[in-house]
Amino acid sequence: MDWLDALILGIVQGLTEYLPVSSSGHLEIFKEILGVDLPADDNLQFSVLVHAATVLSTVVVLWPMFSRLCKSFFTFKRGYDFDYVCKLLISCIPVGIVGVFFKKQVEEIFGSGLMVVGICLCITALLLLFAYITDRRMACATPGSDKLLPANSGRNISWWDSIIIGCAQAIAVLPGLSRSGTTIATGIMLGDKRGEVAQFSFLMVIIPIIGEALLDVKDMLGADAASSEVGALPLIIGFAAAFIVGCGACKWMIELVKKGKLIWFALYCVLMGIICILW
């Protein structure tokens, strides 16, 4: 992988991490297009690094909310913010279990070809479609409304909702199954507020990605680091590109979710999924 490949892949990651089209799936697609063929460990290493960059962009974009949540949690100030952080922590348990007990199996799936990516993209499209239908039904059930409900309509994310959304995130480790699309669609189908579930989706990934990144750094500092086929310059360029593009994409996606525009991404996902399967 050279620096230009890393730049393109970083841009792809920064854009697709927040759009419900699967960043991991698009990374696999563009690696195929660019002819980037890395060993499983190096492939996952680069993916984790650019995901860490988009996590950093999430913190930057949502800094006012992020800092408020941290202050409330670490000062043990009980209230809405403290409970919100606890819900985020609970939502991370399922993906943590997957990371601890099924890490090798997940590594083997990445880089295994576009068939899995194509199938999972089609599943993403179905989830987004179901979320859109749920939104429409809720709107029709509201007197005097024939359009989508406002972004603040619905309920706050409950403790049970956080567990279900967390399970959705754990399943979405598969390449092609959009993490943001899966978690946001799940929250909408549960009846949660669109704006709140979008922010919850972006914040809940911070802990798992940071944990995976720290483990990856430990491995890179170990004996196997010298055998890595990805140099330092491509890693830096990929990280920077994913962070810069991610900042803009995060803001854009939150507004799109509030406006209920996810149906267009469902059409894109099914089209791209079919192309991947035929490829």
Solvent accessible surface area in square Angstrom, and as a share of the most:
residue,aa,sasa,rsa
1,M,49,0.22
2,D,76,0.39
3,W,129,0.45
4,L,87,0.43
5,D,23,0.12
6,A,0,0.00
7,L,57,0.28
8,I,52,0.27
9,L,0,0.00
10,G,0,0.00
11,I,74,0.38
12,V,14,0.08
13,Q,0,0.00
14,G,0,0.00
15,L,71,0.36
16,T,9,0.05
17,E,14,0.06
18,Y,3,0.01
19,L,13,0.06
20,P,0,0.00
21,V,6,0.03
22,S,2,0.01
23,S,10,0.06
24,S,13,0.09
25,G,0,0.00
26,H,7,0.03
27,L,1,0.00
28,E,13,0.06
29,I,12,0.06
30,F,63,0.26
31,K,10,0.04
32,E,84,0.38
33,I,100,0.51
34,L,57,0.28
35,G,60,0.58
36,V,17,0.10
37,D,128,0.66
38,L,25,0.13
39,P,60,0.38
40,A,45,0.35
41,D,92,0.48
42,D,10,0.05
43,N,5,0.02
44,L,21,0.11
45,Q,13,0.06
46,F,0,0.00
47,S,5,0.03
48,V,9,0.05
49,L,41,0.21
50,V,0,0.00
51,H,29,0.13
52,A,20,0.16
53,A,0,0.00
54,T,1,0.01
55,V,9,0.05
56,L,78,0.39
57,S,0,0.00
58,T,1,0.01
59,V,23,0.13
60,V,77,0.44
61,V,27,0.16
62,L,13,0.07
63,W,137,0.48
64,P,99,0.62
65,M,27,0.12
66,F,47,0.19
67,S,38,0.24
68,R,115,0.42
69,L,6,0.03
70,C,42,0.25
71,K,149,0.63
72,S,10,0.07
73,F,48,0.20
74,F,145,0.60
75,T,84,0.49
76,F,155,0.65
77,K,144,0.61
78,R,172,0.63
79,G,37,0.35
80,Y,114,0.43
81,D,25,0.13
82,F,25,0.10
83,D,35,0.18
84,Y,4,0.02
85,V,18,0.10
86,C,27,0.16
87,K,23,0.10
88,L,15,0.08
89,L,68,0.34
90,I,50,0.25
91,S,0,0.00
92,C,14,0.08
93,I,100,0.51
94,P,21,0.13
95,V,20,0.11
96,G,34,0.33
97,I,85,0.43
98,V,31,0.18
99,G,31,0.30
100,V,113,0.65
101,F,142,0.59
102,F,99,0.41
103,K,59,0.25
104,K,135,0.57
105,Q,96,0.43
106,V,25,0.15
107,E,12,0.06
108,E,125,0.56
109,I,50,0.25
110,F,21,0.09
111,G,54,0.52
112,S,69,0.44
113,G,32,0.31
114,L,15,0.08
115,M,103,0.46
116,V,54,0.31
117,V,1,0.00
118,G,0,0.00
119,I,83,0.42
120,C,7,0.04
121,L,0,0.00
122,C,31,0.18
123,I,74,0.37
124,T,0,0.00
125,A,8,0.06
126,L,93,0.47
127,L,38,0.19
128,L,0,0.00
129,L,67,0.33
130,F,97,0.41
131,A,2,0.01
132,Y,64,0.25
133,I,65,0.33
134,T,31,0.18
135,D,9,0.05
136,R,87,0.32
137,R,177,0.64
138,M,57,0.25
139,A,0,0.00
140,C,90,0.54
141,A,84,0.65
142,T,52,0.30
143,P,127,0.80
144,G,94,0.90
145,S,34,0.22
146,D,107,0.55
147,K,147,0.62
148,L,42,0.21
149,L,20,0.10
150,P,84,0.53
151,A,22,0.17
152,N,112,0.57
153,S,33,0.21
154,G,40,0.38
155,R,117,0.43
156,N,74,0.38
157,I,3,0.01
158,S,43,0.28
159,W,113,0.40
160,W,168,0.59
161,D,1,0.00
162,S,0,0.00
163,I,64,0.32
164,I,50,0.25
165,I,0,0.00
166,G,0,0.00
167,C,58,0.35
168,A,9,0.07
169,Q,4,0.02
170,A,9,0.07
171,I,105,0.54
172,A,7,0.05
173,V,41,0.24
174,L,56,0.28
175,P,3,0.02
176,G,0,0.00
177,L,8,0.04
178,S,1,0.01
179,R,35,0.13
180,S,1,0.01
181,G,0,0.00
182,T,7,0.04
183,T,0,0.00
184,I,0,0.00
185,A,0,0.00
186,T,17,0.10
187,G,0,0.00
188,I,6,0.03
189,M,68,0.30
190,L,47,0.23
191,G,14,0.13
192,D,5,0.03
193,K,52,0.22
194,R,12,0.04
195,G,10,0.09
196,E,25,0.11
197,V,0,0.00
198,A,0,0.00
199,Q,45,0.20
200,F,0,0.00
201,S,0,0.00
202,F,1,0.00
203,L,7,0.04
204,M,1,0.00
205,V,10,0.05
206,I,12,0.06
207,I,81,0.41
208,P,29,0.18
209,I,24,0.12
210,I,82,0.42
211,G,31,0.30
212,E,38,0.17
213,A,18,0.14
214,L,119,0.59
215,L,89,0.44
216,D,20,0.10
217,V,66,0.38
218,K,126,0.53
219,D,73,0.38
220,M,52,0.23
221,L,148,0.74
222,G,37,0.36
223,A,104,0.80
224,D,113,0.59
225,A,37,0.28
226,A,101,0.79
227,S,86,0.55
228,S,35,0.23
229,E,102,0.46
230,V,8,0.05
231,G,38,0.36
232,A,72,0.56
233,L,106,0.53
234,P,11,0.07
235,L,24,0.12
236,I,114,0.58
237,I,38,0.19
238,G,0,0.00
239,F,61,0.25
240,A,43,0.34
241,A,9,0.07
242,A,0,0.00
243,F,52,0.22
244,I,120,0.61
245,V,43,0.25
246,G,0,0.00
247,C,25,0.15
248,G,44,0.43
249,A,5,0.04
250,C,0,0.00
251,K,122,0.52
252,W,128,0.45
253,M,0,0.00
254,I,13,0.07
255,E,82,0.37
256,L,26,0.13
257,V,0,0.00
258,K,70,0.30
259,K,125,0.53
260,G,9,0.08
261,K,86,0.37
262,L,9,0.04
263,I,33,0.17
264,W,163,0.57
265,F,30,0.12
266,A,5,0.04
267,L,99,0.49
268,Y,83,0.32
269,C,0,0.00
270,V,56,0.32
271,L,109,0.54
272,M,40,0.18
273,G,0,0.00
274,I,85,0.43
275,I,77,0.39
276,C,5,0.03
277,I,61,0.31
278,L,143,0.71
279,W,179,0.63
